[in-house]
Amino acid sequence: MKKELYIKLLIVCLFIITCFLTNEAYASNSIGEKASEFTVKTVEGKQIRLSDYKGKVMVLNFWTTWCTYCQEEMQELIDFTNEVKSLDINVVAINVTNTERSKKAVEQFINSTEIPFVIGLDEDGEITKDYRVIGIPTTFIIDKGGRMKRIFYGPITKEILMKEIK
Protein backbone atom coordinates (compact mmCIF):
# COMPACT_ATOMS: atom_id res chain seq x y z
CA MET A 1 0.00 0.00 0.00
CA LYS A 2 2.82 2.42 0.94
CA LYS A 3 4.73 1.53 -2.21
CA GLU A 4 1.70 2.37 -4.38
CA LEU A 5 1.29 5.70 -2.59
CA TYR A 6 4.97 6.55 -3.10
CA ILE A 7 4.74 5.72 -6.78
CA LYS A 8 1.68 7.96 -7.19
CA LEU A 9 3.41 10.79 -5.33
CA LEU A 10 6.50 10.38 -7.50
CA ILE A 11 4.41 10.57 -10.67
CA VAL A 12 2.62 13.71 -9.45
CA CYS A 13 5.93 15.33 -8.46
CA LEU A 14 7.52 14.54 -11.82
CA PHE A 15 4.47 15.93 -13.61
CA ILE A 16 4.56 19.17 -11.58
CA ILE A 17 8.29 19.61 -12.13
CA THR A 18 7.86 19.03 -15.85
CA CYS A 19 5.08 21.62 -16.01
CA PHE A 20 7.24 24.24 -14.28
CA LEU A 21 10.25 23.54 -16.50
CA THR A 22 8.27 23.59 -19.73
CA ASN A 23 7.35 26.94 -21.18
CA GLU A 24 4.17 26.84 -23.23
CA ALA A 25 5.64 29.37 -25.65
CA TYR A 26 7.91 26.66 -27.04
CA ALA A 27 4.99 24.44 -27.97
CA SER A 28 3.95 24.37 -31.60
CA ASN A 29 0.35 24.46 -30.41
CA SER A 30 0.42 27.62 -28.30
CA ILE A 31 -2.57 29.62 -27.11
CA GLY A 32 -4.01 31.70 -29.95
CA GLU A 33 -2.25 29.73 -32.68
CA LYS A 34 -3.84 27.39 -35.18
CA ALA A 35 -4.05 23.84 -33.82
CA SER A 36 -2.04 21.29 -35.79
CA GLU A 37 -4.01 19.18 -38.22
CA PHE A 38 -4.06 15.49 -37.39
CA THR A 39 -5.57 12.31 -38.72
CA VAL A 40 -6.23 9.47 -36.29
CA LYS A 41 -7.93 6.11 -36.47
CA THR A 42 -10.79 5.61 -34.03
CA VAL A 43 -11.43 2.46 -32.05
CA GLU A 44 -14.09 1.60 -34.64
CA GLY A 45 -11.47 1.86 -37.43
CA LYS A 46 -12.76 5.15 -38.87
CA GLN A 47 -10.30 7.92 -39.79
CA ILE A 48 -11.01 11.36 -38.33
CA ARG A 49 -9.19 14.65 -38.80
CA LEU A 50 -9.15 17.84 -36.78
CA SER A 51 -10.56 19.66 -39.81
CA ASP A 52 -13.67 17.43 -39.65
CA TYR A 53 -14.67 19.55 -36.65
CA LYS A 54 -14.14 22.97 -38.24
CA GLY A 55 -16.68 25.49 -36.98
CA LYS A 56 -17.16 23.64 -33.71
CA VAL A 57 -15.45 23.85 -30.35
CA MET A 58 -13.31 20.81 -29.60
CA VAL A 59 -12.12 19.40 -26.31
CA LEU A 60 -9.06 17.34 -27.26
CA ASN A 61 -7.87 15.08 -24.45
CA PHE A 62 -4.76 12.88 -24.33
CA TRP A 63 -4.95 9.88 -21.97
CA THR A 64 -3.92 6.29 -21.24
CA THR A 65 -5.56 3.36 -19.48
CA TRP A 66 -2.70 2.98 -16.97
CA CYS A 67 -3.02 6.59 -15.75
CA THR A 68 -5.19 6.70 -12.61
CA TYR A 69 -5.97 10.39 -13.14
CA CYS A 70 -7.02 9.67 -16.72
CA GLN A 71 -9.42 6.97 -15.54
CA GLU A 72 -10.98 9.37 -13.02
CA GLU A 73 -11.09 12.15 -15.59
CA MET A 74 -12.87 9.92 -18.11
CA GLN A 75 -16.09 10.13 -16.05
CA GLU A 76 -15.77 13.93 -15.99
CA LEU A 77 -15.47 13.95 -19.80
CA ILE A 78 -18.49 11.65 -20.09
CA ASP A 79 -20.56 13.90 -17.80
CA PHE A 80 -19.44 17.01 -19.70
CA THR A 81 -20.29 15.45 -23.07
CA ASN A 82 -23.74 14.43 -21.89
CA GLU A 83 -24.40 17.95 -20.60
CA VAL A 84 -23.36 19.76 -23.81
CA LYS A 85 -24.98 17.41 -26.34
CA SER A 86 -27.12 20.18 -27.83
CA LEU A 87 -24.18 22.56 -28.32
CA ASP A 88 -21.57 22.56 -31.10
CA ILE A 89 -18.93 21.07 -28.82
CA ASN A 90 -17.09 17.85 -29.55
CA VAL A 91 -14.91 15.79 -27.27
CA VAL A 92 -12.18 13.71 -28.85
CA ALA A 93 -10.00 11.65 -26.52
CA ILE A 94 -6.71 10.53 -28.03
CA ASN A 95 -5.29 7.44 -26.38
CA VAL A 96 -1.49 7.49 -26.33
CA THR A 97 -1.54 3.90 -27.53
CA ASN A 98 2.22 3.54 -28.06
CA THR A 99 2.65 3.71 -24.25
CA GLU A 100 0.00 1.08 -23.48
CA ARG A 101 0.59 -2.60 -22.69
CA SER A 102 -1.41 -3.42 -25.80
CA LYS A 103 -4.10 -2.07 -28.09
CA LYS A 104 -6.34 -4.84 -26.74
CA ALA A 105 -6.03 -3.37 -23.21
CA VAL A 106 -7.31 -0.05 -24.56
CA GLU A 107 -10.21 -1.74 -26.34
CA GLN A 108 -11.12 -3.65 -23.16
CA PHE A 109 -11.14 -0.43 -21.15
CA ILE A 110 -13.32 1.32 -23.71
CA ASN A 111 -15.72 -1.62 -23.96
CA SER A 112 -16.13 -1.65 -20.17
CA THR A 113 -17.18 2.01 -20.15
CA GLU A 114 -20.02 3.70 -22.04
CA ILE A 115 -18.13 6.53 -23.71
CA PRO A 116 -20.29 8.97 -25.71
CA PHE A 117 -17.42 10.64 -27.57
CA VAL A 118 -14.79 9.71 -30.14
CA ILE A 119 -11.71 7.80 -28.99
CA GLY A 120 -8.70 8.02 -31.28
CA LEU A 121 -5.68 5.72 -31.12
CA ASP A 122 -2.31 7.44 -31.47
CA GLU A 123 -0.52 4.18 -32.16
CA ASP A 124 2.82 5.67 -33.20
CA GLY A 125 2.77 8.64 -30.80
CA GLU A 126 3.10 11.21 -33.59
CA ILE A 127 0.02 13.27 -32.62
CA THR A 128 1.14 13.27 -29.00
CA LYS A 129 4.59 14.54 -30.09
CA ASP A 130 3.12 17.13 -32.45
CA TYR A 131 0.94 18.52 -29.66
CA ARG A 132 3.96 18.45 -27.33
CA VAL A 133 2.11 16.50 -24.66
CA ILE A 134 4.55 16.28 -21.77
CA GLY A 135 2.32 14.52 -19.27
CA ILE A 136 -1.04 12.90 -19.16
CA PRO A 137 -3.79 13.71 -18.94
CA THR A 138 -3.48 16.86 -21.05
CA THR A 139 -6.50 18.63 -22.50
CA PHE A 140 -6.67 21.27 -25.23
CA ILE A 141 -9.66 23.52 -25.90
CA ILE A 142 -9.77 24.40 -29.59
CA ASP A 143 -12.15 27.17 -30.67
CA LYS A 144 -14.51 27.22 -33.66
CA GLY A 145 -11.79 28.77 -35.80
CA GLY A 146 -9.38 25.92 -35.06
CA ARG A 147 -7.20 27.98 -32.71
CA MET A 148 -5.88 26.94 -29.31
CA LYS A 149 -7.96 28.57 -26.62
CA ARG A 150 -6.65 26.82 -23.51
CA ILE A 151 -4.34 23.99 -22.42
CA PHE A 152 -4.81 22.04 -19.20
CA TYR A 153 -1.95 19.95 -17.85
CA GLY A 154 -3.30 17.32 -15.48
CA PRO A 155 -6.84 16.22 -14.69
CA ILE A 156 -9.81 18.44 -15.46
CA THR A 157 -13.41 18.40 -14.28
CA LYS A 158 -16.75 18.94 -15.93
CA GLU A 159 -17.06 22.23 -14.04
CA ILE A 160 -13.74 23.52 -15.39
CA LEU A 161 -14.77 22.63 -18.94
CA MET A 162 -18.20 24.23 -18.54
CA LYS A 163 -16.58 27.45 -17.30
CA GLU A 164 -14.10 27.42 -20.21
CA ILE A 165 -16.68 27.09 -22.98
CA LYS A 166 -18.96 29.88 -21.76
Helices and strands as residue ranges (DSSP letters): H 2-21, G 24-26, E 39-42, E 47-49, G 50-53, E 57-63, H 68-83, E 89-95, G 97-99, H 103-111, E 118-121, H 126-130, E 138-142, E 148-153, H 158-165
